Amino acid sequence: MKIYHNSQLPEYRTPSGAVPCGSSVRLSIKAADCGADYTCELNLWQEDCGDLRFPMEKQIMDDGSLCFTVCVNVTQTPSLCWYYFLLKGSGQQIYYGNNSRHLGGEGQIWDQIPPAFQITAYQPAAVPDWYKSSVVYQIFPDRFARSEDWMQRQAAADNGPDWKGPARVVLQNWNDTPFYTKNSRGEITRWAFFGGTLEGIREHLFYLKSMGAGAIYLNPIFSAASNHKYDTADYQQIDPSFGTDEDFRRLASDAKRLGIRLILDGVFNHTGADSIYFNRYGNYPDPGACQGDDSPYYKWFRFSRFPDQYQCWWGVEDLPDVEEQNPDYQKFIYEGEDSVVRRWLREGASGWRLDVADELPDSFIQGIRGAIRQTNREGLLLGEVWEDASNKVSYGIHRRYLLGNELDGVMNYPMREALLSFMLGKQSADDAVRQLRSLAENYPPENFYSCLNLIGSHDRPRILTLLGDPPPNLTDPEKEEYRLPEDKLRLAKNRLKVLSLLQFILPGVPCIYYGDEAGLQGFDDPLNRGTYPWGREDSELLAHYRMLAGLRKQYPFLVSGGFSLQSYGEHVILCERRADSREEQILAVVNRHLFGNVSVEVELPQGAGWVFDLITAEPLSSNDGTLFLDLPPLSAKLLYCRKKAPAELPLPRAAGVLCHVSSLPSGRLDETAQQFIDFLEAAGQRLWQVLPLNPTDKEGNSPYSSPAVFAGNTELCHPEYKSIDSEEYRAFCREESFWLNDFALYTVLKLQFDDLPWQKWPEEERNRRNLDYWKKAKSADLEEIKKQQFFFWKRWQQVKSYANKKGISIIGDLPLYVGIDSADTWSHPEYFLLGEDGFPLAGAGVPPDYFNENGQNWGNPLYDWDSMKKDGYLWWTERISQAIRRFDYVRIDHFRSFSAFYAIPQGKTAREGYWLPGAGHEFFETLTEKLGPLPFLAEDLGLLDPQVRSLLALSGYPGMLVYQFSEEEMRHLPKDIAERKIFYTGTHDNQTLAGWCEEHSLSPDSTETIIRELYESPAAWVITPLQDLLGLGNEARMNIPGQTKGNWKWRAEASHLTTDLAKRVASWAADSCR
């Protein structure tokens, strides 16, 4: 007889998984090779109803098998329901229940009352969105980063020679190894401190943001004797070694400005013996519990023989247990208006993590949750639970953590155990998948997606050490000295890449334990709590974790989308994540095998016609919906799937010239612009590329650092109008209303306040609170500024129309960044990473590269992409909409910054910046949905990683190559790839071609040879700066990056643009079919 029920398949249970209270659930079970006389009943146990039995409706299937079905309503009370089946017939009684591992899914036959399948009936409750979309970064405060005043902080924490208890040892060498000094009873006699501070964390916020952190989980920060601070001495005081209340508020404020929240560690099951509450050593002047019942804290603790014997956490005398049901304690922790939970939320925290939640009564957790929500509607409550939190039994009581009125999420140790055992070969892929599916089945969806997915923590050995197969049974001194040898380190890093990929792809909130991403090693406590290795980080792992962080930011369905898991044999796991629309998916396919390739056939999601590997940035070919993969040992594929390949911008074969308006003989949009277009036509050129037409900054005259990126540079076109078509003018003002009025006001106020940057204006004007007055007082001036803009853009449209009639398309240039003192930052400060004073928190730039060995610090404000996303990228939508009205094609400056952008904190050099996650694929998808296909050309120069190349491929935009940096690549590029590229002899940022040839000892005739070679190449377009076409040397160079003066001045002479030159260039174009 064959019987089958699978609690995870909709054919047998609908809806599957946890359900809201009162839901109707349809349950089915099938039986084959049995008599038609068989009946089946469902045995259901519910907390508020006890045992219930339901006869099931029988249906005889076409193949003669039986299908039994029943619909039941689960309890209205948040609780667990349990069910199994009892089949009777032919004189037999057969039980069918959960499998022997209690994992749900496929059950099994039993000859007695079996373990039951679980249904979690929960009260729906939302978890804060800021948390679910985060990457959490856990910090052990003493070990993350020092600040300049760290020694003063340590001095402030030193209570003097008369203080009783373990001594404090302050280590001067940050890179020393942590240690404990213990007596013969195993008690700590000296605590080692390294000097990490809250200010040290604040100073590294941009680093944390580069890791994708949306939240920092801080191990305890309140006053305590130890270095771990789980022995709280005073819940109302920041430990002096870490800083002050003001330091905490400053950290919380600055972190939140960068989109990072703080989660505090709430240690409420016990205090420290050396605390103002217990006062075991009499160190505090006011009486604690050990001083007798005169102390207000006496009833907080449980003495069996006063004062020496008392209940304590797991027998550790330094950690006396608290009586959580004591009303005074509850008022102190969460009920009172100035209680610990409420106060620190008001000071800037956004949530709490409850230490040893199993030791806290349900009512106590519920009380904390209520206090959090009352104080901060977006407040978070996590819990430390090591097992399946849905059915955890603690001290004989079924816990109610995830039923809707307690925890938002738990630390996902079961996920860690499943994946770690899989990676170490201790269990198969199928076993790991079954464990993960069981969690998904048992947890309410909101809580499952809110689990803190950790693989490292302060309570476990460093993950890199575990993955390196360290030798067993080392002594403590040997553990202190041990470091993975090179071969095992390589093994550990490869394993970690695979493991962390799953960690970030699976539903839940990934958590990075500080230093894991930098290559820290170490066995158990204290060796797993070493200092962050500043200046000694593993760059390979850092890049990997930044890639993972970027994925979650750029593909939102990794946060909230559906998922499924599958195993292939012993060694391969596939995790699918899908958008709600099901039009795009990401498949993570990992092979844990150490020695052999594993071949798998992956059935692609329905309708997936295009597959792209996000790790290698390469498209893959499938066959009728099946993808054949050959996975090397310890490798992964990250497959992005969609219905069809991204639409590519058509690029008819052509040639063009790069020449800014300021480089025309007159430097203006006068008749010389038409004359230049005539020259281009005669030269067989079909493209004219200009630099940004916006106003330039006054210091360096750079069009890439503008005081108003929407406005036109009227210095390129002096208005000489006598009359204006009023209706045409009004239409212009309506169409440009998003920016025009703000720009005019900004310009007027700049004049009013002696050209001071807006950050130095009077407060009311700086904060845009006194604008009505200026609109009236300066109405005529405002109107004049708007008319100048009208005239400029009208004249530009005349030039563009003339070019288009000649068969010449205009390539515009969209500078990525705006100026610090700009109409853009003044009118929309919420879209930029600015401080309260309006100045950038960090500036834009690039690290050292082939343009500049020291990197470049441009200083431009950075975008707050999270803020921009909230309104659907309105600012960018308006900007791109304007650009595609002004130009035929638009060069997107510094395209790589949309994948990750370089941020240089104030006071740091370009070598000290961080790559932060950019807006990514979703950004371009949003713009395309709003504006239609975009005529973008990607300036994809600089440091390119697979993530940038993936973004370029997913966008469908053509990229570019510059001969001076990519000579060999251009020559050997496959034809199909070259046909999607734009080749340049040079750009505004590098030498002229003649100057480059001279530097490389090439003959003066080489410039023409090179240009003709590029013309003959398969590249779609070839763009030549006018200086290169004229064969001019470096005296005609447009810009030297990193140099603020003397740039952007070169101007052609009318005599340069000869008929002979035009004929010669036209012949090149004709000969190469351009």
Order of alpha helices (4+ residues) and beta strands (2+ residues): beta-beta-beta-beta-beta-beta-beta-beta-beta-beta-beta-beta-alpha-beta-alpha-beta-beta-beta-alpha-alpha-beta-beta-beta-alpha-beta-beta-beta-alpha-alpha-beta-alpha-beta-beta-beta-beta-alpha-alpha-alpha-beta-alpha-alpha-alpha-beta-alpha-alpha-beta-beta-beta-beta-beta-beta-beta-beta-beta-alpha-beta-alpha-alpha-alpha-alpha-alpha-beta-alpha-beta-beta-alpha-alpha-beta-beta-beta-alpha-beta-alpha-beta-alpha-alpha-beta-alpha-alpha-beta-alpha-alpha
